[in-house]
Amino acid sequence: MEEYKNRETALEILELEDKRFVLQLKAEYSPQVQRLAIRPLLSKGPLKTLSYIAYRQPVLQPQVVDVRGHHAYGHLRQLESMGLISRERVGRTRLLRTTG
């Protein structure tokens, strides 16, 4: 543990009172990390839409729009551009599923 303590790194290992250990960010680096972590990758609306697709997949686009409202069209474009969902044309509609 002493060897790790002497390294030039942003992380530190602390021993807790109950003899367990924790790896955490050194306090001096917190302001820089907080600036990076302020904004989530997805706002609440697209995240709910993604969750619905993940739970119901494969699901037709009109079903998602019925449940999530007309804003779902924008959510779907955003999720597809981020590579989180795929939209496969099926007749006049699209079949949605998560990627990966």
PEJO-V840211 format. One record per pair of residues at least 12 apart in sequence whose C-alpha atoms are under 7 Angstrom apart, sorted by the first residue. I is the first residue (numbers start at 1). J is the second residue. If there is no record, write none. Layout:
I_J, I_J
This chain:
10_25, 10_26, 10_29, 11_23, 11_24, 11_25, 11_26, 12_24, 12_25, 12_26, 46_75, 49_68, 49_72, 49_75, 53_96, 53_97, 53_98, 54_97, 54_98, 57_96, 57_97, 58_95, 58_96, 58_97, 59_95, 59_96, 59_97, 60_94, 60_95, 60_96, 61_93, 61_94, 61_95, 61_96, 83_99, 84_98, 84_99, 85_97, 85_98, 85_99, 86_98, 86_99
